[in-house]
């Protein structure tokens, strides 16, 4: 494929043609994508004209990340009225950076639009953040975040979630990724040296992403990203907020674990609501004296100036008379 510029066009078509297949949507941060896109385009000589079909085909089949120029006339972002401020934000970014930013945002926007129609099109992909494997936490050792990310990905691809993975698959994948990450780290050092983005550049790029309220900037994750957990799921709990305050994956996991711990120990205001009379004890008078029957001038509960009993603060009758 000729790069991420075509994802917005091809992703809905792929889903429509293969609705029953397992889909994987992998992504990286926009700033990192801009760096790689600019670096790749510098390596590719666009001015050279090929006069043979074989040479043209071989050129198109090379590293797809080098083809990062967007397709403005077909970009869904230009037709989305909710992104009216994006053009002004992109205008502040240098052209070589802006075209990659637009291509990256178009790809992610296509993912969100398919997710919004999930009940109709059945789109439920394995949304995967590349950094979980390319910058592994724990070096794929048993029980670490990188290990759970790898096993979750393999379980999804092979369809072995409900049963054990074939023997040797995890070990082979671990060894391959370790070798790949060594080469990736070396390549990344070249990219960081060749394409230097200042702090101002990064802020302008993130400001473009900020115009799309579903894209979380910084070290955040896209909606329904599969988190590095033993018991993973394709859908995460919905979170309120915008791209400036969305949780990172580890904060989100900690919150989910805390919520699970609180389910079995629910209480109200520090009172054990299962104890007799606890509901009445929740009400207190101004002088901090509490009573299961309410506090008033007589045992019938507090009375207002019009002679009627305020049923919200106490009982309208003396329960002891009926015992």
N, C-alpha and C positions, 0 to 999 in steps of 0.2 A: 504494500500500500504506500502511496506517496505522502506519508507523514500524517500528523495529527490534524492537519487542515481539512482532511476529508472525513474525519470521524463524525462530525455533526450530520453529514449527509448519509454516510454509510451505516451508522449505528441503528437508526430506525429500520432501515432496509434489512439488515442482518437479523434483527429481532423478528421482523415480519416473515422472513423466509424460514427461519429456524426457531419458531416459538417454543418448541418442546425441548430444545437442547439446553445444556448448561452454559451460561454466559459468564465471562470473567471481565470485569472492568477494573483495570489497573491504572493508577495515576501517581503523579509526583507533584511537588509544589510548583507554583507558577514561576517563582524566581529561578529555581533550578532548571526548569524547562527553558526559560529564556536564555540562560547561560549555554546550555547544550545546543539549543537551536542556532544561536549566533555562531558558536564554535563549529558546528557541523556545516553551516553554509559557507564559512570561510574555507573549508577544506574542499568544497565542491565547486568546480569551475563552471559557472553557468554560461559564460560567453563562448564556450567551445561548441561548435556545431558538428554533430555526427552525421556522416553521409551513408552509413550502413545501418540497416534495421537491427542487426544482431548487436551492434554497439549500443544502440539506443535502448534496447531491451535490457542488456546487461547493466546499463547505467541506472535504469529505473529500479532494478532489483537490488541495488546496493543499500547501504544504511538508510532506512526510511526516515530517521530523525533529521536528516539533512534537508528534507523537503518540508519546511515549516511555514512557507508563505501561505497565508489564508486565502480564501476565496471570497472576497468582499461581496460580490453580487449574489452569492448563494448563502452568505452567513446568516443564520437565524437571529443573531444578535441585532442585526440591522432592522429586523422586523418586529422586535419585542418592544412594545411601548413602555414597559416597566423599566427599561434600561435607557431611558432618554438621556441620562447624564453620562453615559459611558463614552460617547464621542468626545465630549469635552475633556474627560479624564485621559483618554488615549492621545489627545492632541498634545498633552504635556510630556508624553513619553517619546524618546527618539524613535525614528521610524523602524529601525531594525529590531528594536525591542517591542514596539507596539504591534507589529505584525505577528510575532510569536505569542504575545499576550492574548491577542484576539483569537488566534487559532486554539490556544489552550482553553480559553473561556468558552469558545464554541463547543469544544469537545465535552466539557463538564456540563454545560447547559443542556446538551442533547441527553446526557445521562439523567439530569433532573426532570426533563420533560417526559421521558419514558417512565420514570418512577411515578410521576403524577398520574399516569394512566395505567398504573399497575393492575388495577382490578379488571381492566378491559383487555390489556395486551399480555398479561401474565409475566411481565418483565421483573424478574427477581434474580439479579446477578450476584456474583461474589465480588463485592466492591473491596478492592485491595489497595492499600497504600504501599508503594514500592519500598519506602524507607524501612519498613518492618523487616525486610530481608537484605537490602543493600547496606543498611546501617544496623546490623543485628545487635540486640541487647542480649548478651549471654553467649554469643557465638554458637548458637544452636545446641547448647547442652540441655540435657533432659530437665524439663520443668521450667525453663526460661521462656521469656516472651518470644524470642526468635524461634524457639523450638515449637511453641504452640502455633505461631503464625505459619510455619512451614507445614506442620502436620494438618492444620485446617485446610490449607491450600491443596495439599495432596489428597486429602479425603474428599474434597469437593470435585476435583478433576477426575479422580478415579471412581467416584461413587461409592466409596468405602466408609462413609461416616458411621453407619450402623454396624460395621464389622471391622476387624483388624486390617491394617494395610498389609499388602503383600510383603513378605520377608525381604529385607534389604532395600526396599524402596526409599525409606527415610534416610538410611545411611548413605545411599548413593546420592540422593538429593543434597544432603548436607555437605558431602565432599565436593560436589560440583559447585555449589554456591560459595564455598570457601575459596575455591580457585577463581571463580568469577569475581568475587568481591575484591580479591587482590588486584586483578586486572582493572576492575572498576575504579578502585582507589587511585591507581596510577593514572588512569585516564582523567579522573576528576581533578587531580593535581595539575594536569596540563590545561584543563578547562579553566580552573581558577586562575591560573597564571596568564592565560591568553585572553580571557573575558573577565575583566574586573568591573563589578557593579558596585558603585558607591552606595552609601546609606541613603542618599537622596534618590538614586535610581530604584532602590528596593522599595522605598516608601511610595514612589509614583506607581510602581507596578502593583503594589498591594492596594493602592487607592483605586486602581481600575477594577481589581477583583472585588473590592468593597462595594462597588456599584451593583453587583449581583448579590442580593441579600442572602442567598442560600450558600454562597461560597465562603468558607471560613478561612481567614488569612492567617499567616504565621504557621506555627506548628500545630495546626488543627486538622481535623479529618472531615471528609465529606459525609453526607447523610448515609446511614446504614453501612458504614465501613465495618468490615469484619475485624473485631478486636482480637489481640493475641491472648486468647483464653482457651482453657481445655474444653469447655463446653461452649462452643461458638454458635452464633446465630447469624442469619442473613439479614435480619431486621433488628435495629436497635431501638430502644425507647426514644420516643420523640423528645426533643429538647427545645425549649423556648430560647429566644435570643437571636442576635444577629452575628455578623462575622467578626465583630470586635470583641465579643465576650463569650463565644462558644467554647466549650471545654475541649482540652486536648484529650487523646485517647486514654491516658493513664488516670487523669482526673475523673473521666467518665466511668472507668471501671471501678474506681474507689467509691464513687457515689452509688453505683449499682450494688456493690457489696454491702455498703452501709444500709441501704434500703432493705436488702434481704435480711440483715440481722435485726432490723427493727420490726419486721412483720410479726415475729413471734412474741414481742414484748411491748405491744401497743398499750398506751395508757393515755389518760386525759388529765392534764393539769397536775400530774403527780399523784392523783388519787386512783386507787384500785376500784374501778367502776363495778366490779363484780361483788364488792362487799356491800352488805345491807346498809341502806341509808346514805350511801356515798353520793348519790345524785343531789340529795338535799344539802349535804355538807358543802357542796360547791358554791353555795350562795352565802355571802357574808354581809352583815350590816355595816354601817359606817364606823361604828366603834369596834370593828373587828370581832364582834361576838357572833358566832354561828350556831345555828340550831337546826335540827331536822324539820322543825315545825315553823321556822321563821321567827323573827324577833319583833315584838310589837308591844303595845300597852296591855294586851290580854292574849290569851292562848289561841285566839282565832287567826292570828297573823296580822301583819301591818295593815292599817286602814288609812285611807286617804281622807282628805278634807270633806269629801262629799258623802262619807259614810260607807263607801263600797270598799271591799277588800281587794288589794292588788294581788291577783292570783299568780303573778309572775315571781313574786318575792316570798310567798309562803302558802300554806294551805288555807282554804276558805272555811275549814271546819276543824274541829279537834278530833283527830283519828282515835284517840284513847277512849272516846265515848262509845266507840263501836267494837272495842276489843272484848 
